[in-house]
């Protein structure tokens, strides 16, 4: 009898059929697609509040895809993030909103549909949202960024006027004013004026706008309150006063003085920490503290009887693009621009402070060129929205530097170096030059001060010291005062 045919190797499984292989392959492909759709992992979430705008950042290990729509009443932004599930990291956004955030009232997060998380950002006022993604750069992976700009943007000039009007009584009685020698305010021209010239200086739009606001604040029938006359900061104030004899009593009583404005620019901020020292000190924190100290000194000082006022391009921990920093300084009609930084290098041996001015040509040294390239990368790390139309306006502003501005900047940098050398070591004994984007205001003397090397452990410790921060602020204030003593502030001829 012929034996029944059976498997040659009963202990081994039979070969899978073609249908089984096809089904298994389809399953693998489906799982792969699902993994791709839900493959992004949320790594961190951050909220950066500021009066100018508030930013929400979601960092992930893969690029996120979103759909958004805005509801005007009440104002809120709904953002659908596709391909992810609600995670503890996303839930953290709810608690990260601060009560004093000027723009965001709260954030809600929920699983809208399978694989889609919906964020609802409730706003305190009407807003113009910008939603964009950033590719990996520096220590960051993929970032989804939501910038929420007020529909009525904050005007830095308006804020400066309000601050000045609020502090005007105390400024008028400041003891500093009586101690300083009279420093004339000359017309906005570098050409020397003859001693017999009697032509009045150009009008001060900022002062006139302040006067108009003060006038509107008075009751219609109320006579102007008695007050000591305030000197108008022009080279021909007496002549102008007599020429305006027909002006109303109200207008003369509310005429304001000429404010000397110094724009302080604390480097980096927000998503961009700047250089980080061996002990973890962040450049953005140190330079903001120094800027605050310097602001207090500037606001307590007068030039030839005219009050000084500091304006900060950022007054908190948030990102400001390089072009916007220049634009803001021009908007407030700044007389000087001082950008404050802390240097870093690949080795801890480098040390000392430096001062830089703009160069229209090549850099004054290889080190200056290297540093300028590094600082000009701040927009990439901080998170500039390259789709924004404002970016093209900012870039146009950065191409209008003038020889006169550079010469004035070198004068300012020289006196600042002369004062800084008394409180710390200098890295270079003279002002260096390179193509720093933040120094390209065409009509404002501008310098960038590297206060020390934060990458040097000893200098990092000094930068963290309150005593050294005070010494730096004092040195910078003395340098600014010395500059104005030799280079009187220019009478304004710029429109508000």
C-alpha positions as CSV (number, residue, x, y, z in Angstrom):
1,X,0.0,0.0,0.0
2,X,1.2,3.3,-0.9
3,X,1.6,5.6,2.2
4,X,-0.7,8.7,2.4
5,X,1.1,11.8,1.1
6,X,1.9,14.2,3.8
7,X,4.3,17.0,4.6
8,X,7.8,16.2,4.3
9,X,8.7,18.0,7.5
10,X,5.7,17.8,9.9
11,X,7.6,19.8,12.5
12,X,7.9,22.9,10.2
13,X,5.0,25.2,9.4
14,X,3.7,25.2,5.9
15,X,4.7,28.2,3.6
16,X,2.2,31.2,3.8
17,X,-0.1,31.6,0.9
18,X,0.0,34.6,-1.5
19,X,-3.1,36.0,0.0
20,X,-1.6,35.9,3.5
21,X,1.5,37.7,2.3
22,X,-0.6,40.4,0.6
23,X,-2.8,40.9,3.7
24,X,0.3,41.2,5.9
25,X,1.9,43.7,3.6
26,X,-1.2,45.9,3.5
27,X,-1.3,45.8,7.3
28,X,2.3,47.0,7.5
29,X,1.6,49.8,5.0
30,X,-1.4,50.9,7.0
31,X,0.4,50.9,10.2
32,X,3.2,52.8,8.6
33,X,0.9,55.5,7.3
34,X,-0.7,55.8,10.7
35,X,2.7,56.2,12.3
36,X,3.6,58.9,9.8
37,X,0.3,60.7,10.5
38,X,0.7,60.5,14.3
39,X,4.5,60.3,14.4
40,X,5.2,63.8,15.7
41,X,5.9,64.0,19.4
42,X,5.4,67.2,21.3
43,X,8.7,68.1,23.0
44,X,7.9,71.4,24.7
45,X,5.4,74.3,24.8
46,X,6.2,77.9,25.6
47,X,4.2,81.2,26.0
48,X,5.9,84.5,25.6
49,X,3.7,87.5,26.6
50,X,4.5,91.1,25.7
51,X,2.5,94.3,25.0
52,X,3.6,94.3,21.4
53,X,2.5,90.7,20.8
54,X,2.2,87.4,22.5
55,X,3.7,84.2,21.2
56,X,2.8,80.5,21.6
57,X,5.5,78.0,20.5
58,X,4.9,74.3,20.2
59,X,8.2,72.3,19.6
60,X,8.0,68.8,18.2
61,X,10.3,66.2,16.6
62,X,8.5,66.5,13.3
63,X,6.8,69.2,11.3
64,X,3.2,69.8,12.4
65,X,0.3,70.5,10.0
66,X,-2.4,72.9,11.1
67,X,-5.7,74.5,10.1
68,X,-6.8,77.7,11.8
69,X,-9.8,80.0,11.9
70,X,-10.4,83.2,13.8
71,X,-13.6,84.2,15.5
72,X,-14.1,88.0,16.1
73,X,-16.8,87.9,18.8
74,X,-15.5,87.1,21.4
75,X,-12.0,87.2,19.8
76,X,-10.4,83.8,19.7
77,X,-8.2,81.7,17.5
78,X,-9.0,78.0,16.9
79,X,-6.1,75.9,15.8
80,X,-6.4,72.3,14.6
81,X,-3.2,70.3,14.8
82,X,-3.4,67.2,12.6
83,X,-1.7,63.9,13.2
84,X,-1.3,64.0,17.0
85,X,-3.2,63.1,20.1
86,X,-3.7,65.3,23.2
87,X,-0.6,64.9,25.3
88,X,0.5,66.1,28.8
89,X,2.8,68.6,27.1
90,X,-0.1,70.2,25.2
91,X,-2.2,70.3,28.4
92,X,0.6,72.4,30.0
93,X,-0.3,75.3,27.7
94,X,-3.4,75.9,29.8
95,X,-1.3,76.7,32.9
96,X,1.4,78.6,31.1
97,X,-0.9,81.6,30.3
98,X,-0.2,84.4,32.9
99,X,-3.0,86.5,34.3
100,X,-1.1,89.7,33.2
101,X,-0.7,88.5,29.6
102,X,-1.8,91.6,27.6
103,X,-3.2,89.6,24.8
104,X,-4.1,86.0,25.8
105,X,-7.0,85.4,28.2
106,X,-6.6,81.7,28.2
107,X,-6.0,78.5,26.2
108,X,-8.2,75.4,25.9
109,X,-7.0,72.1,24.5
110,X,-9.0,69.0,23.5
111,X,-9.1,66.0,21.2
112,X,-11.4,67.4,18.5
113,X,-11.4,64.2,16.4
114,X,-9.2,61.1,16.3
115,X,-5.7,62.4,15.3
116,X,-6.7,66.0,15.5
117,X,-6.1,68.2,18.6
118,X,-7.9,71.6,18.8
119,X,-6.4,74.5,20.6
120,X,-8.6,77.5,21.3
121,X,-6.8,80.7,22.3
122,X,-9.1,83.1,23.9
123,X,-8.0,86.7,23.5
124,X,-8.4,89.9,25.5
125,X,-8.7,92.1,22.5
126,X,-9.0,91.9,18.7
127,X,-5.9,90.5,17.2
128,X,-4.1,89.8,13.9
129,X,-2.8,86.2,14.3
130,X,0.2,84.8,12.4
131,X,0.7,81.1,12.3
132,X,3.9,79.6,10.8
133,X,6.4,76.9,11.2
134,X,10.2,77.0,11.7
135,X,12.7,74.4,10.7
136,X,15.2,73.0,13.2
137,X,18.0,75.5,14.1
138,X,20.5,75.6,17.0
139,X,19.1,73.7,19.9
140,X,15.5,73.7,18.6
141,X,13.7,71.1,16.7
142,X,10.6,71.8,14.6
143,X,8.5,74.7,15.9
144,X,4.9,75.7,15.3
145,X,4.6,79.4,16.2
146,X,1.5,81.4,16.8
147,X,2.0,85.2,17.1
148,X,-0.9,87.3,18.3
149,X,-0.6,91.0,17.4
150,X,-3.1,93.5,18.7
151,X,-5.4,94.8,16.0
152,X,-4.5,98.2,17.2
153,X,-0.7,97.9,17.6
154,X,1.2,99.5,20.4
155,X,2.9,102.7,19.2
156,X,6.2,103.2,20.9
157,X,6.0,106.9,20.4
158,X,2.6,107.1,22.1
159,X,4.0,105.1,25.1
160,X,7.0,107.4,25.4
161,X,4.8,110.5,25.3
162,X,2.5,109.1,28.0
163,X,5.5,108.2,30.2
164,X,7.0,111.7,29.7
165,X,3.8,113.5,30.5
166,X,3.3,111.4,33.6
167,X,6.8,112.2,34.8
168,X,7.0,115.8,33.6
169,X,6.4,117.4,37.1
170,X,9.2,115.4,38.8
171,X,11.5,116.0,35.8
172,X,11.1,119.7,36.0
173,X,12.3,119.8,39.6
174,X,15.0,117.2,39.2
175,X,18.2,118.3,41.0
176,X,20.3,117.0,38.1
177,X,19.0,119.8,35.8
178,X,20.6,122.5,37.9
179,X,24.0,120.8,38.2
180,X,24.7,120.3,34.5
181,X,26.2,122.9,32.2
182,X,24.0,124.2,29.4
183,X,24.5,122.0,26.3
184,X,22.9,123.6,23.3
185,X,20.6,121.7,21.0
186,X,21.8,122.4,17.5
187,X,20.0,122.1,14.2
188,X,20.0,118.7,12.6
189,X,23.0,119.3,10.4
190,X,26.6,118.4,10.8
191,X,27.7,121.6,9.1
192,X,29.1,124.2,11.7
193,X,26.8,127.2,12.1
194,X,28.2,130.8,12.2
195,X,28.1,132.5,15.6
196,X,25.8,135.2,14.2
197,X,23.2,132.8,12.8
198,X,19.8,133.6,14.1
199,X,17.7,131.1,12.1
200,X,15.4,129.1,14.3
201,X,15.9,125.4,14.7
202,X,13.6,122.9,13.0
203,X,10.4,122.2,15.0
204,X,10.2,119.3,17.4
205,X,7.2,117.1,16.3
206,X,7.5,115.0,19.4
207,X,7.3,118.1,21.7
208,X,4.5,119.6,19.7
209,X,2.4,116.4,19.9
210,X,3.0,116.3,23.7
211,X,1.8,119.9,23.9
212,X,-1.3,119.1,21.9
213,X,-2.1,116.1,24.2
214,X,-1.6,118.3,27.3
215,X,-3.8,121.0,25.8
216,X,-6.6,118.5,25.1
217,X,-6.4,117.2,28.7
218,X,-7.3,120.7,30.1
219,X,-11.0,121.6,30.7
220,X,-12.4,123.9,27.9
221,X,-13.1,127.0,30.2
222,X,-10.4,126.4,32.8
223,X,-7.5,128.8,32.7
224,X,-4.1,127.1,32.4
225,X,-2.6,126.3,35.8
226,X,0.3,128.5,36.9
227,X,3.7,126.9,36.5
228,X,7.2,127.9,36.0
229,X,8.1,128.4,32.3
230,X,9.7,125.4,30.7
231,X,12.6,126.1,28.4
232,X,12.0,125.0,24.8
233,X,15.1,123.1,23.7
234,X,16.1,124.9,20.6
235,X,19.0,127.1,19.7
236,X,16.8,130.1,19.3
237,X,14.2,129.6,22.0
238,X,13.9,133.3,23.0
239,X,13.5,134.4,19.4
240,X,10.8,131.7,18.8
241,X,9.0,132.8,22.0
242,X,8.7,136.4,20.8
243,X,7.8,135.3,17.3
244,X,4.9,133.3,18.7
245,X,3.5,136.2,20.8
246,X,0.2,135.9,19.2
247,X,-0.2,132.3,20.2
248,X,-2.9,131.5,22.7
249,X,-2.2,131.5,26.4
250,X,-3.2,127.8,26.6
251,X,-0.7,126.8,23.9
252,X,2.2,128.6,25.6
253,X,1.4,127.2,29.0
254,X,1.5,123.6,27.6
255,X,4.6,123.9,25.4
256,X,6.9,121.1,26.4
257,X,10.7,120.7,26.4
258,X,12.8,118.8,24.0
259,X,13.4,115.2,25.1
260,X,16.7,113.6,24.4
261,X,15.9,110.0,23.6
262,X,18.4,107.1,23.9
263,X,17.2,103.8,22.5
264,X,18.5,100.8,24.5
265,X,18.5,97.5,22.8
266,X,18.9,94.5,25.1
267,X,20.0,91.7,22.7
268,X,18.2,88.5,22.0
269,X,15.1,87.5,24.1
270,X,12.3,85.0,24.0
271,X,13.1,82.0,22.0
272,X,16.6,83.3,21.5
273,X,18.6,83.0,24.7
274,X,21.8,84.4,23.2
275,X,25.1,83.1,24.5
276,X,25.0,80.8,27.5
277,X,27.8,80.7,30.0
278,X,29.4,77.6,31.6
279,X,27.2,78.0,34.7
280,X,24.1,78.4,32.6
281,X,23.8,82.3,32.6
282,X,21.8,83.4,29.7
283,X,22.9,86.5,27.7
284,X,19.3,87.7,27.2
285,X,18.8,87.9,31.0
286,X,22.0,89.7,31.9
287,X,21.7,92.4,29.2
288,X,18.1,93.1,30.1
289,X,19.1,93.8,33.7
290,X,21.9,96.1,32.6
291,X,19.5,97.9,30.3
292,X,17.1,98.5,33.1
293,X,19.8,99.9,35.3
294,X,21.0,102.2,32.5
295,X,17.4,103.2,31.8
296,X,17.0,104.5,35.4
297,X,20.2,106.6,35.1
298,X,19.2,108.0,31.7
299,X,15.7,109.0,33.0
300,X,17.3,110.9,35.9
301,X,19.6,112.9,33.7
302,X,19.2,116.1,31.7
303,X,21.3,117.5,28.8
304,X,21.5,121.3,28.9
305,X,18.3,121.5,30.9
306,X,16.5,119.1,28.6
307,X,15.3,115.8,30.1
308,X,16.7,112.5,28.8
309,X,14.5,109.5,28.3
310,X,15.5,105.9,27.7
311,X,13.4,103.7,25.3
312,X,13.9,99.9,25.4
313,X,13.4,98.0,22.2
314,X,12.3,95.1,24.4
315,X,11.3,95.5,28.0
316,X,10.8,91.8,28.8
317,X,11.6,88.3,27.8
318,X,10.3,88.1,24.2
319,X,11.7,88.1,20.7
320,X,12.1,91.2,18.6
321,X,13.4,90.9,15.0
322,X,16.6,92.9,14.2
323,X,14.8,95.1,11.7
324,X,12.0,95.9,14.1
325,X,14.6,97.0,16.7
326,X,15.9,99.6,14.2
327,X,12.4,100.6,13.1
328,X,11.3,101.2,16.7
329,X,14.3,103.4,17.5
330,X,13.5,105.5,14.4
331,X,9.8,105.7,15.4
332,X,10.6,107.3,18.7
333,X,13.1,109.6,16.9
334,X,16.0,108.4,19.1
335,X,19.2,110.5,19.3
336,X,21.3,107.4,20.1
337,X,21.0,103.7,19.8
338,X,23.0,101.4,22.2
339,X,22.7,97.6,21.7
340,X,23.8,95.7,24.7
341,X,25.2,92.1,24.4
342,X,27.5,89.6,26.1
343,X,30.1,88.0,23.9
344,X,31.0,84.3,23.6
345,X,33.6,82.3,21.9
346,X,34.5,78.6,21.4
347,X,37.2,78.7,24.1
348,X,36.8,80.1,27.6
349,X,40.1,82.0,27.4
350,X,38.6,85.0,25.5
351,X,37.8,87.9,27.7
352,X,37.1,91.6,27.8
353,X,34.5,94.1,26.6
354,X,34.3,95.4,23.0
355,X,32.3,98.2,21.2
356,X,31.3,97.9,17.6
357,X,30.0,100.3,15.0
358,X,28.7,99.6,11.5
359,X,30.9,99.2,8.5
360,X,29.7,99.9,5.0
361,X,32.6,97.9,3.6
362,X,34.5,95.0,5.0
363,X,34.8,94.3,8.7
364,X,37.7,95.8,10.6
365,X,38.9,92.3,11.7
366,X,38.1,88.6,11.2
367,X,36.8,88.5,14.7
368,X,34.4,91.4,14.1
369,X,33.1,89.7,10.9
370,X,32.6,86.5,12.8
371,X,30.7,88.2,15.6
372,X,28.5,90.2,13.2
373,X,27.6,87.0,11.3
374,X,26.7,85.3,14.6
375,X,24.6,88.2,15.9
376,X,22.8,88.6,12.5
377,X,21.6,85.0,12.9
378,X,19.4,86.0,15.9
379,X,16.3,86.2,13.7
380,X,16.7,82.5,12.8
381,X,16.9,81.3,16.4
382,X,14.4,83.8,17.7
383,X,11.8,82.9,15.1
384,X,11.2,85.5,12.4
385,X,8.1,84.9,10.2
386,X,9.7,85.1,6.8
387,X,6.2,85.3,5.2
388,X,5.4,88.6,6.9
389,X,5.3,91.6,4.6
390,X,6.9,93.7,7.3
391,X,10.1,91.7,6.8
392,X,10.7,93.3,3.4
393,X,10.1,96.8,4.9
394,X,12.6,96.0,7.6
395,X,15.2,94.8,5.1
396,X,14.8,98.0,3.1
397,X,15.5,100.0,6.3
398,X,18.7,98.1,6.8
399,X,20.3,99.3,3.6
400,X,20.2,103.0,4.2
401,X,23.2,103.5,6.4
402,X,25.2,106.7,5.9
403,X,28.8,107.8,6.3
404,X,27.8,110.6,8.7
405,X,25.9,108.1,10.9
406,X,29.0,105.8,11.0
407,X,31.3,108.6,11.9
408,X,29.0,109.7,14.8
409,X,28.8,106.0,15.9
410,X,32.6,105.8,16.0
411,X,32.7,108.9,18.2
412,X,30.1,107.4,20.6
413,X,31.9,104.1,20.7
414,X,35.2,105.7,21.5
415,X,33.9,107.5,24.6
416,X,32.0,104.4,25.7
417,X,35.2,102.4,25.5
418,X,37.0,105.1,27.5
419,X,34.6,104.6,30.4
420,X,34.3,100.8,30.2
421,X,38.0,100.4,30.5
422,X,37.7,101.7,34.1
423,X,35.4,98.9,35.2
424,X,36.8,95.9,33.3
425,X,39.3,94.6,30.8
426,X,38.9,95.5,27.1
427,X,39.1,92.9,24.4
428,X,40.1,95.5,21.8
429,X,41.3,99.0,22.6
430,X,39.5,100.7,19.7
431,X,36.0,100.5,18.2
432,X,35.6,97.6,15.8
433,X,33.4,97.7,12.7
434,X,31.4,95.1,10.9
435,X,28.0,94.7,9.1
436,X,25.7,94.4,12.2
437,X,22.1,94.5,11.0
438,X,20.9,96.1,14.2
439,X,23.2,99.1,13.7
440,X,21.8,100.2,10.3
441,X,19.6,103.1,11.3
442,X,20.5,105.7,8.7
443,X,19.9,108.7,11.0
444,X,20.9,107.5,14.5
445,X,24.4,107.1,15.9
446,X,24.4,103.4,16.8
447,X,26.8,101.1,18.6
448,X,26.8,97.5,19.9
449,X,28.4,97.0,23.3
450,X,29.7,93.5,24.1
451,X,29.9,93.9,27.9
452,X,32.2,90.8,28.5
453,X,32.7,87.2,27.4
454,X,30.0,85.2,29.1
455,X,31.8,82.1,27.9
456,X,34.7,83.0,30.2
457,X,33.9,81.5,33.7
458,X,35.4,84.5,35.5
459,X,33.6,87.1,33.4
460,X,30.4,85.1,33.6
461,X,30.5,85.4,37.4
462,X,31.0,89.1,37.1
463,X,28.1,89.5,34.7
464,X,25.9,87.8,37.2
465,X,27.0,90.2,39.9
466,X,24.7,93.0,40.8
467,X,27.7,95.2,41.7
468,X,29.3,94.7,38.3
469,X,26.0,95.3,36.5
470,X,25.8,98.6,38.3
471,X,29.4,99.5,37.4
472,X,28.6,98.7,33.7
473,X,25.5,100.9,33.7
474,X,27.4,103.8,35.4
475,X,30.2,103.5,32.8
476,X,27.8,103.5,29.9
477,X,25.9,106.5,31.4
478,X,29.2,108.5,31.8
479,X,30.1,107.7,28.2
480,X,26.7,108.9,26.9
481,X,27.0,112.1,28.9
482,X,30.5,112.7,27.5
483,X,29.3,112.1,24.0
484,X,26.5,114.7,24.3
485,X,28.9,117.2,25.9
486,X,31.1,117.1,22.7
487,X,28.3,116.4,20.3
488,X,25.2,118.4,21.2
489,X,21.8,116.8,20.5
490,X,20.4,117.7,17.1
491,X,17.1,119.6,16.8
492,X,14.4,117.4,15.4
493,X,13.5,117.7,11.8
494,X,11.7,114.3,11.5
495,X,8.0,113.9,11.2
496,X,5.9,112.1,13.8
